[in-house]
Amino acid sequence: MTPQQCAIVAAARGWIGTPYRHQSSVRGQGADCLGLIRGIWREVKGQEPEAMPIYTSDWSEISQHERMWEGALRHMRLVEKPAAGDMLLFRMRRGAVAKHVAILAGESAAGQTIIHAYTGAGVVETPLTPPWARRVVANFRFPEGDK
């Protein structure tokens, strides 16, 4: 892993135990899945690249607008094969917009793990099980460079 990838995984692990709070991104106090990515960005890269608009938990399901995917494309690099420290984008249902993100944390005895935030669990590190892996639709790498 590169130093930046190590820093991203370490930062993500520092958020484990943060409760789930929609639209929040404060380590130890509350985060949703995007808030986790935003918080990691601030810790590793510095200021967030754009102001975050208010968003609902349905993430544009009615309009079918891929807001999360488009935002990732504006600030990250799309990669074919993810590595530890990369962001995974998930489609929770076939035909629905992509609306969940996680950090690929690396390998464990159980296989690959991801760090993500979701309702009822908060920020956790879990195995990238086949049901989760099936939902991945894109992989993004944080841009290189210092804070």
TIGU-346105 format. One record per atom (N, C-alpha, C, CB): residue number from 1; atom name; x, y, z. Coordinates in steps of 0.2 Angstrom, whole numbers, plus 2048, in hexadecimal, padded with zeros to 3 digits. Glycine has a CB too. Example, Ala and Ser with C-alpha at 12.3 -4.5 7.8 and 13.67 -1.06 7.14 Angstrom:
% TIGU-346105
LUMMI    n  atom   c1   c2   c3
LUMMI    1     N  842  7E4  827
LUMMI    1    CA  83E  7EA  827
LUMMI    1     C  842  7F0  827
LUMMI    1    CB  839  7EA  82D
LUMMI    2     N  840  7F5  823
LUMMI    2    CA  844  7FB  824
LUMMI    2     C  840  800  827
LUMMI    2    CB  846  7FD  81D
END
This chain:
% TIGU-346105
LUMMI    n  atom   c1   c2   c3
LUMMI    1     N  804  7FA  800
LUMMI    1    CA  800  800  800
LUMMI    1     C  804  806  800
LUMMI    1    CB  7FB  800  806
LUMMI    2     N  802  80B  7FD
LUMMI    2    CA  805  812  7FD
LUMMI    2     C  804  815  804
LUMMI    2    CB  803  816  7F7
LUMMI    3     N  809  81A  805
LUMMI    3    CA  807  81E  80C
LUMMI    3     C  800  820  80C
LUMMI    3    CB  80D  823  80D
LUMMI    4     N  7FE  823  807
LUMMI    4    CA  7F7  826  807
LUMMI    4     C  7F2  821  808
LUMMI    4    CB  7F6  82A  800
LUMMI    5     N  7F2  81B  805
LUMMI    5    CA  7EE  815  806
LUMMI    5     C  7EE  813  80D
LUMMI    5    CB  7EF  80F  801
LUMMI    6     N  7F4  813  810
LUMMI    6    CA  7F4  811  817
LUMMI    6     C  7F1  816  81C
LUMMI    6    CB  7FC  810  819
LUMMI    7     N  7F2  81D  81A
LUMMI    7    CA  7EF  822  81E
LUMMI    7     C  7E7  822  81D
LUMMI    7    CB  7F1  829  81B
LUMMI    8     N  7E5  820  817
LUMMI    8    CA  7DD  820  816
LUMMI    8     C  7DA  81A  81B
LUMMI    8    CB  7DB  81F  80F
LUMMI    9     N  7DD  814  81A
LUMMI    9    CA  7DB  80F  81E
LUMMI    9     C  7DC  810  826
LUMMI    9    CB  7DF  808  81D
LUMMI   10     N  7E1  813  828
LUMMI   10    CA  7E2  815  82F
LUMMI   10     C  7DD  81A  831
LUMMI   10    CB  7E9  818  830
LUMMI   11     N  7DC  81F  82D
LUMMI   11    CA  7D7  824  82F
LUMMI   11     C  7D0  821  82F
LUMMI   11    CB  7D6  82A  829
LUMMI   12     N  7CE  81C  82A
LUMMI   12    CA  7C7  819  82A
LUMMI   12     C  7C7  815  831
LUMMI   12    CB  7C7  815  824
LUMMI   13     N  7CC  811  833
LUMMI   13    CA  7CB  80D  839
LUMMI   13     C  7CA  812  83F
LUMMI   13    CB  7D2  809  83A
LUMMI   14     N  7CD  818  83F
LUMMI   14    CA  7CC  81D  844
LUMMI   14     C  7C5  81F  845
LUMMI   14    CB  7D0  823  843
LUMMI   15     N  7C1  81E  840
LUMMI   15    CA  7B9  81F  840
LUMMI   15     C  7B5  81A  843
LUMMI   15    CB  7B7  821  839
LUMMI   16     N  7B8  814  843
LUMMI   16    CA  7B4  80E  846
LUMMI   16     C  7B1  80F  84D
LUMMI   16    CB  7B8  807  846
LUMMI   17     N  7AB  80E  84D
LUMMI   17    CA  7A7  80F  853
LUMMI   17     C  7A3  816  853
LUMMI   17    CB  7AC  80F  859
LUMMI   18     N  7A4  81A  84E
LUMMI   18    CA  7A0  820  84D
LUMMI   18     C  799  81E  84C
LUMMI   18    CB  7A3  825  848
LUMMI   19     N  794  821  84F
LUMMI   19    CA  78D  81F  84E
LUMMI   19     C  78B  822  847
LUMMI   19    CB  789  822  854
LUMMI   20     N  786  81F  845
LUMMI   20    CA  783  821  83E
LUMMI   20     C  77F  827  83F
LUMMI   20    CB  77F  81B  83B
LUMMI   21     N  780  82C  83C
LUMMI   21    CA  77C  832  83B
LUMMI   21     C  77C  835  834
LUMMI   21    CB  77F  838  840
LUMMI   22     N  776  835  832
LUMMI   22    CA  775  837  82B
LUMMI   22     C  778  83E  82A
LUMMI   22    CB  76D  837  829
LUMMI   23     N  77B  83F  824
LUMMI   23    CA  77E  846  822
LUMMI   23     C  784  848  827
LUMMI   23    CB  779  84B  822
LUMMI   24     N  786  844  82C
LUMMI   24    CA  78B  846  830
LUMMI   24     C  792  844  82E
LUMMI   24    CB  78A  844  838
LUMMI   25     N  797  847  830
LUMMI   25    CA  79E  845  82F
LUMMI   25     C  7A3  847  834
LUMMI   25    CB  7A1  847  828
LUMMI   26     N  7A1  845  83B
LUMMI   26    CA  7A5  847  840
LUMMI   26     C  7A7  840  844
LUMMI   26    CB  7A1  84C  845
LUMMI   27     N  7AE  83F  844
LUMMI   27    CA  7B1  839  847
LUMMI   27     C  7AF  838  84E
LUMMI   27    CB  7B8  838  846
LUMMI   28     N  7AC  833  850
LUMMI   28    CA  7AA  832  857
LUMMI   28     C  7A3  834  859
LUMMI   28    CB  7AF  835  85C
LUMMI   29     N  7A0  839  855
LUMMI   29    CA  79A  83B  856
LUMMI   29     C  795  839  851
LUMMI   29    CB  79A  843  856
LUMMI   30     N  796  838  84B
LUMMI   30    CA  791  836  846
LUMMI   30     C  793  837  83F
LUMMI   30    CB  78B  83A  847
LUMMI   31     N  792  832  83B
LUMMI   31    CA  793  832  834
LUMMI   31     C  78E  82D  830
LUMMI   31    CB  79B  830  833
LUMMI   32     N  78D  82F  82A
LUMMI   32    CA  78A  82A  826
LUMMI   32     C  78F  828  821
LUMMI   32    CB  784  82D  821
LUMMI   33     N  78E  823  81C
LUMMI   33    CA  793  821  818
LUMMI   33     C  797  826  814
LUMMI   33    CB  791  81C  813
LUMMI   34     N  794  82B  812
LUMMI   34    CA  797  831  80E
LUMMI   34     C  79B  835  813
LUMMI   34    CB  792  835  80A
LUMMI   35     N  798  836  819
LUMMI   35    CA  79B  83A  81E
LUMMI   35     C  7A2  837  820
LUMMI   35    CB  797  83A  824
LUMMI   36     N  7A2  830  820
LUMMI   36    CA  7A8  82C  822
LUMMI   36     C  7AE  82E  81D
LUMMI   36    CB  7A7  825  822
LUMMI   37     N  7AC  82E  816
LUMMI   37    CA  7B1  82F  811
LUMMI   37     C  7B3  837  811
LUMMI   37    CB  7AD  82E  80A
LUMMI   38     N  7AE  83B  813
LUMMI   38    CA  7B0  842  813
LUMMI   38     C  7B5  843  819
LUMMI   38    CB  7A9  846  815
LUMMI   39     N  7B3  840  81F
LUMMI   39    CA  7B8  841  825
LUMMI   39     C  7BF  83E  823
LUMMI   39    CB  7B5  83D  82B
LUMMI   40     N  7BF  838  820
LUMMI   40    CA  7C6  836  81E
LUMMI   40     C  7C9  83A  819
LUMMI   40    CB  7C5  82F  81B
LUMMI   41     N  7C6  83D  814
LUMMI   41    CA  7C9  842  810
LUMMI   41     C  7CC  848  814
LUMMI   41    CB  7C3  845  80B
LUMMI   42     N  7C8  84B  818
LUMMI   42    CA  7CB  850  81C
LUMMI   42     C  7D1  84E  820
LUMMI   42    CB  7C5  853  821
LUMMI   43     N  7D1  848  823
LUMMI   43    CA  7D7  846  827
LUMMI   43     C  7DD  845  822
LUMMI   43    CB  7D5  840  82B
LUMMI   44     N  7DC  842  81C
LUMMI   44    CA  7E1  840  818
LUMMI   44     C  7E3  845  813
LUMMI   44    CB  7E0  839  815
LUMMI   45     N  7DE  848  810
LUMMI   45    CA  7DF  84D  80A
LUMMI   45     C  7DF  854  80C
LUMMI   45    CB  7DA  84B  805
LUMMI   46     N  7DB  856  811
LUMMI   46    CA  7DA  85D  813
LUMMI   46     C  7D3  85F  812
LUMMI   46    CB  7DF  862  80F
LUMMI   47     N  7D2  865  810
LUMMI   47    CA  7CB  868  80F
LUMMI   47     C  7C7  864  80A
LUMMI   47    CB  7CB  86F  80D
LUMMI   48     N  7C1  863  80B
LUMMI   48    CA  7BC  85F  806
LUMMI   48     C  7BC  863  800
LUMMI   48    CB  7B5  85F  809
LUMMI   49     N  7BC  860  7FA
LUMMI   49    CA  7BD  863  7F4
LUMMI   49     C  7B6  867  7F2
LUMMI   49    CB  7BE  85E  7EE
LUMMI   50     N  7B1  866  7F5
LUMMI   50    CA  7AB  86A  7F3
LUMMI   50     C  7A6  86A  7F9
LUMMI   50    CB  7A7  867  7ED
LUMMI   51     N  7A2  86F  7F9
LUMMI   51    CA  79D  86F  7FF
LUMMI   51     C  798  869  7FD
LUMMI   51    CB  799  876  7FF
LUMMI   52     N  795  866  803
LUMMI   52    CA  791  860  802
LUMMI   52     C  78A  863  802
LUMMI   52    CB  792  85B  808
LUMMI   53     N  786  862  7FD
LUMMI   53    CA  77F  864  7FD
LUMMI   53     C  77B  85F  802
LUMMI   53    CB  77C  863  7F6
LUMMI   54     N  775  862  804
LUMMI   54    CA  771  85E  808
LUMMI   54     C  76E  858  804
LUMMI   54    CB  76B  862  80B
LUMMI   55     N  76E  852  807
LUMMI   55    CA  76C  84C  803
LUMMI   55     C  767  848  808
LUMMI   55    CB  772  848  801
LUMMI   56     N  763  844  804
LUMMI   56    CA  75E  840  808
LUMMI   56     C  761  839  808
LUMMI   56    CB  757  840  805
LUMMI   57     N  75E  835  80C
LUMMI   57    CA  761  82E  80D
LUMMI   57     C  75F  82A  806
LUMMI   57    CB  75E  82A  813
LUMMI   58     N  75A  82C  802
LUMMI   58    CA  759  828  7FC
LUMMI   58     C  75E  829  7F7
LUMMI   58    CB  752  82A  7FA
LUMMI   59     N  762  82E  7F7
LUMMI   59    CA  768  830  7F3
LUMMI   59     C  765  830  7EB
LUMMI   59    CB  76D  82B  7F3
LUMMI   60     N  760  834  7EA
LUMMI   60    CA  75E  835  7E3
LUMMI   60     C  75B  82E  7E0
LUMMI   60    CB  764  837  7DF
LUMMI   61     N  758  82A  7E4
LUMMI   61    CA  755  824  7E1
LUMMI   61     C  74F  826  7DC
LUMMI   61    CB  752  820  7E6
LUMMI   62     N  74B  82B  7DE
LUMMI   62    CA  746  82D  7DA
LUMMI   62     C  748  830  7D3
LUMMI   62    CB  741  832  7DE
LUMMI   63     N  74D  834  7D3
LUMMI   63    CA  74F  837  7CD
LUMMI   63     C  754  833  7C9
LUMMI   63    CB  752  83E  7CF
LUMMI   64     N  757  82E  7CC
LUMMI   64    CA  75C  829  7C9
LUMMI   64     C  762  82D  7C7
LUMMI   64    CB  759  826  7C3
LUMMI   65     N  764  832  7CB
LUMMI   65    CA  769  836  7C9
LUMMI   65     C  76F  833  7CE
LUMMI   65    CB  768  83E  7CB
LUMMI   66     N  775  832  7CB
LUMMI   66    CA  77A  82F  7CE
LUMMI   66     C  77F  834  7D1
LUMMI   66    CB  77F  82A  7C9
LUMMI   67     N  77C  837  7D6
LUMMI   67    CA  780  83D  7D9
LUMMI   67     C  786  83A  7DD
LUMMI   67    CB  77B  840  7DF
LUMMI   68     N  786  835  7E0
LUMMI   68    CA  78C  833  7E4
LUMMI   68     C  791  831  7DF
LUMMI   68    CB  78A  82D  7E9
LUMMI   69     N  790  82D  7DA
LUMMI   69    CA  794  82B  7D5
LUMMI   69     C  798  831  7D1
LUMMI   69    CB  791  826  7CF
LUMMI   70     N  794  836  7CF
LUMMI   70    CA  796  83C  7CC
LUMMI   70     C  79B  840  7D1
LUMMI   70    CB  790  840  7CA
LUMMI   71     N  799  840  7D7
LUMMI   71    CA  79D  844  7DC
LUMMI   71     C  7A4  840  7DD
LUMMI   71    CB  79A  844  7E3
LUMMI   72     N  7A4  839  7DD
LUMMI   72    CA  7AA  836  7DD
LUMMI   72     C  7AF  837  7D7
LUMMI   72    CB  7A9  82E  7DE
LUMMI   73     N  7AB  837  7D1
LUMMI   73    CA  7AF  838  7CB
LUMMI   73     C  7B2  83F  7CB
LUMMI   73    CB  7AA  837  7C5
LUMMI   74     N  7AF  844  7CE
LUMMI   74    CA  7B2  84B  7CE
LUMMI   74     C  7B9  84B  7D2
LUMMI   74    CB  7AD  850  7D1
LUMMI   75     N  7B9  847  7D7
LUMMI   75    CA  7BF  848  7DC
LUMMI   75     C  7C3  842  7DD
LUMMI   75    CB  7BC  84A  7E2
LUMMI   76     N  7C2  83C  7DA
LUMMI   76    CA  7C5  836  7DB
LUMMI   76     C  7C7  833  7D4
LUMMI   76    CB  7C2  831  7E0
LUMMI   77     N  7CB  82E  7D4
LUMMI   77    CA  7CD  82B  7CE
LUMMI   77     C  7C9  824  7CE
LUMMI   77    CB  7D5  82A  7CD
LUMMI   78     N  7C6  822  7C9
LUMMI   78    CA  7C2  81C  7C8
LUMMI   78     C  7C8  817  7C6
LUMMI   78    CB  7BD  81C  7C2
LUMMI   79     N  7C8  811  7CA
LUMMI   79    CA  7CD  80C  7C9
LUMMI   79     C  7C9  805  7C8
LUMMI   79    CB  7D1  80B  7CF
LUMMI   80     N  7CC  801  7C4
LUMMI   80    CA  7C9  7FB  7C2
LUMMI   80     C  7CA  7F6  7C8
LUMMI   80    CB  7CC  7F8  7BC
LUMMI   81     N  7D0  7F5  7CB
LUMMI   81    CA  7D1  7F0  7D0
LUMMI   81     C  7D2  7F4  7D7
LUMMI   81    CB  7D7  7EB  7CE
LUMMI   82     N  7CE  7F4  7DC
LUMMI   82    CA  7CF  7F8  7E2
LUMMI   82     C  7D5  7F5  7E6
LUMMI   82    CB  7C9  7F8  7E6
LUMMI   83     N  7D8  7F9  7EA
LUMMI   83    CA  7DD  7F7  7EF
LUMMI   83     C  7DB  7FA  7F5
LUMMI   83    CB  7E4  7FA  7EC
LUMMI   84     N  7DE  7F8  7FB
LUMMI   84    CA  7DD  7FB  801
LUMMI   84     C  7DD  802  801
LUMMI   84    CB  7E2  7F8  807
LUMMI   85     N  7D9  806  804
LUMMI   85    CA  7D8  80D  804
LUMMI   85     C  7D4  810  7FF
LUMMI   85    CB  7DF  810  803
LUMMI   86     N  7D2  80C  7FA
LUMMI   86    CA  7CD  80E  7F5
LUMMI   86     C  7C6  80E  7F7
LUMMI   86    CB  7CE  80A  7EF
LUMMI   87     N  7C2  813  7F4
LUMMI   87    CA  7BB  813  7F6
LUMMI   87     C  7B7  80F  7F1
LUMMI   87    CB  7B8  81B  7F6
LUMMI   88     N  7B2  80B  7F4
LUMMI   88    CA  7AE  807  7F0
LUMMI   88     C  7A7  80A  7F0
LUMMI   88    CB  7AE  7FF  7F3
LUMMI   89     N  7A4  80A  7EA
LUMMI   89    CA  79D  80D  7E9
LUMMI   89     C  798  807  7E8
LUMMI   89    CB  79D  812  7E3
LUMMI   90     N  793  807  7EC
LUMMI   90    CA  78E  801  7EC
LUMMI   90     C  787  804  7E9
LUMMI   90    CB  78D  7FE  7F3
LUMMI   91     N  784  7FF  7E6
LUMMI   91    CA  77D  800  7E4
LUMMI   91     C  779  7FB  7E8
LUMMI   91    CB  77C  7FE  7DC
LUMMI   92     N  775  7FD  7EC
LUMMI   92    CA  772  7F9  7F1
LUMMI   92     C  76D  7F4  7EE
LUMMI   92    CB  76F  7FD  7F7
LUMMI   93     N  76A  7F6  7E9
LUMMI   93    CA  765  7F2  7E5
LUMMI   93     C  766  7F3  7DE
LUMMI   93    CB  75D  7F4  7E7
LUMMI   94     N  765  7ED  7DA
LUMMI   94    CA  765  7ED  7D3
LUMMI   94     C  761  7F3  7D0
LUMMI   94    CB  764  7E6  7D0
LUMMI   95     N  764  7F7  7CC
LUMMI   95    CA  760  7FC  7C9
LUMMI   95     C  75F  803  7CD
LUMMI   95    CB  759  7FA  7C7
LUMMI   96     N  762  803  7D3
LUMMI   96    CA  761  809  7D7
LUMMI   96     C  768  80D  7D6
LUMMI   96    CB  760  807  7DF
LUMMI   97     N  768  813  7D8
LUMMI   97    CA  76E  817  7D8
LUMMI   97     C  773  814  7DD
LUMMI   97    CB  76C  81E  7D9
LUMMI   98     N  779  816  7DC
LUMMI   98    CA  77E  814  7E1
LUMMI   98     C  77E  819  7E6
LUMMI   98    CB  786  814  7DD
LUMMI   99     N  77E  816  7EC
LUMMI   99    CA  77D  81B  7F2
LUMMI   99     C  780  818  7F9
LUMMI   99    CB  775  81C  7F3
LUMMI  100     N  785  814  7F8
LUMMI  100    CA  789  812  7FE
LUMMI  100     C  790  812  7FC
LUMMI  100    CB  786  80B  801
LUMMI  101     N  794  814  801
LUMMI  101    CA  79B  814  800
LUMMI  101     C  79F  811  806
LUMMI  101    CB  79E  81B  7FE
LUMMI  102     N  7A5  80E  804
LUMMI  102    CA  7A9  80B  80A
LUMMI  102     C  7B0  80B  808
LUMMI  102    CB  7A7  803  80B
LUMMI  103     N  7B5  80B  80C
LUMMI  103    CA  7BC  80A  80B
LUMMI  103     C  7BE  803  80B
LUMMI  103    CB  7C0  80F  810
LUMMI  104     N  7C2  801  806
LUMMI  104    CA  7C5  7FA  806
LUMMI  104     C  7CA  7FA  80B
LUMMI  104    CB  7C7  7F8  7FF
LUMMI  105     N  7CA  7F6  810
LUMMI  105    CA  7CF  7F7  816
LUMMI  105     C  7D5  7F2  815
LUMMI  105    CB  7CC  7F5  81C
LUMMI  106     N  7D4  7ED  811
LUMMI  106    CA  7D9  7E8  810
LUMMI  106     C  7D7  7E1  812
LUMMI  106    CB  7DF  7EA  815
LUMMI  107     N  7DC  7DD  813
LUMMI  107    CA  7DB  7D6  814
LUMMI  107     C  7DA  7D4  81C
LUMMI  107    CB  7E0  7D1  811
LUMMI  108     N  7D6  7CF  81D
LUMMI  108    CA  7D6  7CC  824
LUMMI  108     C  7D6  7C4  823
LUMMI  108    CB  7D0  7CF  828
LUMMI  109     N  7D6  7C1  828
LUMMI  109    CA  7D5  7B9  828
LUMMI  109     C  7CF  7B8  824
LUMMI  109    CB  7D5  7B6  82F
LUMMI  110     N  7CA  7BC  824
LUMMI  110    CA  7C3  7BA  821
LUMMI  110     C  7C3  7BD  81A
LUMMI  110    CB  7BE  7BD  825
LUMMI  111     N  7C8  7C0  818
LUMMI  111    CA  7C8  7C3  811
LUMMI  111     C  7C9  7CB  811
LUMMI  111    CB  7C2  7C1  80D
LUMMI  112     N  7C6  7CE  80C
LUMMI  112    CA  7C7  7D5  80C
LUMMI  112     C  7C1  7D8  810
LUMMI  112    CB  7C5  7D8  805
LUMMI  113     N  7C3  7DE  813
LUMMI  113    CA  7BE  7E1  818
LUMMI  113     C  7BD  7E8  815
LUMMI  113    CB  7C1  7E2  81F
LUMMI  114     N  7B8  7EB  817
LUMMI  114    CA  7B6  7F2  815
LUMMI  114     C  7B4  7F6  81C
LUMMI  114    CB  7B0  7F2  810
LUMMI  115     N  7B5  7FC  81C
LUMMI  115    CA  7B3  801  821
LUMMI  115     C  7AE  805  81E
LUMMI  115    CB  7B9  805  824
LUMMI  116     N  7A8  805  822
LUMMI  116    CA  7A2  809  81F
LUMMI  116     C  79D  80B  825
LUMMI  116    CB  79E  805  81A
LUMMI  117     N  799  80F  824
LUMMI  117    CA  794  811  829
LUMMI  117     C  78D  810  826
LUMMI  117    CB  795  819  82A
LUMMI  118     N  789  80D  82A
LUMMI  118    CA  782  80C  828
LUMMI  118     C  77D  80C  82E
LUMMI  118    CB  781  805  824
LUMMI  119     N  777  80D  82D
LUMMI  119    CA  772  80D  832
LUMMI  119     C  772  807  837
LUMMI  119    CB  76B  80E  82F
LUMMI  120     N  772  808  83D
LUMMI  120    CA  771  803  842
LUMMI  120     C  778  800  844
LUMMI  120    CB  76D  7FE  83F
LUMMI  121     N  77D  802  840
LUMMI  121    CA  784  7FF  842
LUMMI  121     C  789  805  843
LUMMI  121    CB  786  7FB  83C
LUMMI  122     N  788  80A  840
LUMMI  122    CA  78E  810  840
LUMMI  122     C  793  80E  83C
LUMMI  122    CB  790  811  847
LUMMI  123     N  799  810  83D
LUMMI  123    CA  79F  80F  839
LUMMI  123     C  7A2  808  83C
LUMMI  123    CB  7A5  814  83A
LUMMI  124     N  7A3  803  837
LUMMI  124    CA  7A5  7FD  839
LUMMI  124     C  7AA  7FA  834
LUMMI  124    CB  79F  7F8  83A
LUMMI  125     N  7AE  7F5  835
LUMMI  125    CA  7B2  7F2  830
LUMMI  125     C  7AF  7EB  830
LUMMI  125    CB  7BA  7F1  833
LUMMI  126     N  7AD  7E9  82A
LUMMI  126    CA  7AA  7E2  829
LUMMI  126     C  7AD  7DF  823
LUMMI  126    CB  7A2  7E4  828
LUMMI  127     N  7AC  7D8  822
LUMMI  127    CA  7AF  7D5  81C
LUMMI  127     C  7AB  7D7  816
LUMMI  127    CB  7AE  7CD  81D
LUMMI  128     N  7AF  7D7  811
LUMMI  128    CA  7AB  7D9  80A
LUMMI  128     C  7A9  7D2  808
LUMMI  128    CB  7B1  7DC  805
LUMMI  129     N  7A3  7D0  80A
LUMMI  129    CA  79F  7CA  809
LUMMI  129     C  79D  7CA  802
LUMMI  129    CB  79A  7C9  80E
LUMMI  130     N  79B  7C4  7FF
LUMMI  130    CA  798  7C4  7F8
LUMMI  130     C  792  7C9  7F7
LUMMI  130    CB  796  7BD  7F6
LUMMI  131     N  78D  7C9  7FC
LUMMI  131    CA  788  7CE  7FB
LUMMI  131     C  78A  7D5  7FB
LUMMI  131    CB  783  7CD  801
LUMMI  132     N  78F  7D7  7FE
LUMMI  132    CA  792  7DE  7FE
LUMMI  132     C  796  7DE  7F7
LUMMI  132    CB  796  7E0  804
LUMMI  133     N  79A  7DA  7F5
LUMMI  133    CA  79E  7DA  7EF
LUMMI  133     C  79A  7DB  7E9
LUMMI  133    CB  7A3  7D4  7EF
LUMMI  134     N  794  7D7  7E9
LUMMI  134    CA  790  7D7  7E3
LUMMI  134     C  78D  7DE  7E2
LUMMI  134    CB  78A  7D3  7E4
LUMMI  135     N  78D  7E2  7E7
LUMMI  135    CA  78A  7E9  7E7
LUMMI  135     C  78F  7EE  7E4
LUMMI  135    CB  786  7EB  7ED
LUMMI  136     N  795  7ED  7E4
LUMMI  136    CA  79A  7F2  7E2
LUMMI  136     C  799  7F3  7DB
LUMMI  136    CB  7A1  7EF  7E4
LUMMI  137     N  799  7FA  7D9
LUMMI  137    CA  798  7FC  7D2
LUMMI  137     C  79E  800  7D0
LUMMI  137    CB  792  800  7D1
LUMMI  138     N  7A2  802  7D4
LUMMI  138    CA  7A8  806  7D2
LUMMI  138     C  7AD  807  7D8
LUMMI  138    CB  7A6  80E  7D0
LUMMI  139     N  7B3  808  7D6
LUMMI  139    CA  7B8  809  7DB
LUMMI  139     C  7BC  80F  7DA
LUMMI  139    CB  7BD  803  7DB
LUMMI  140     N  7BD  813  7DF
LUMMI  140    CA  7C0  81A  7DE
LUMMI  140     C  7C6  81A  7E3
LUMMI  140    CB  7BB  81F  7E0
LUMMI  141     N  7CC  81E  7E0
LUMMI  141    CA  7D2  81F  7E4
LUMMI  141     C  7D2  826  7E5
LUMMI  141    CB  7D8  81C  7E0
LUMMI  142     N  7D4  828  7EC
LUMMI  142    CA  7D5  82F  7EE
LUMMI  142     C  7DB  831  7E9
LUMMI  142    CB  7D7  82F  7F5
LUMMI  143     N  7DB  838  7E8
LUMMI  143    CA  7E0  83B  7E4
LUMMI  143     C  7E7  83B  7E8
LUMMI  143    CB  7DE  842  7E2
LUMMI  144     N  7EC  83A  7E5
LUMMI  144    CA  7F3  83A  7E8
LUMMI  144     C  7F4  841  7EA
LUMMI  144    CB  7F8  837  7E4
LUMMI  145     N  7F9  842  7EF
LUMMI  145    CA  7FB  849  7F1
LUMMI  145     C  7FA  84A  7F8
LUMMI  145    CB  7F8  84E  7ED
LUMMI  146     N  7FE  84F  7FA
LUMMI  146    CA  7FE  851  801
LUMMI  146     C  7F8  855  803
LUMMI  146    CB  804  854  803
LUMMI  147     N  7F7  855  80A
LUMMI  147    CA  7F1  85A  80C
LUMMI  147     C  7F2  861  80A
LUMMI  147    CB  7F2  85A  814
END
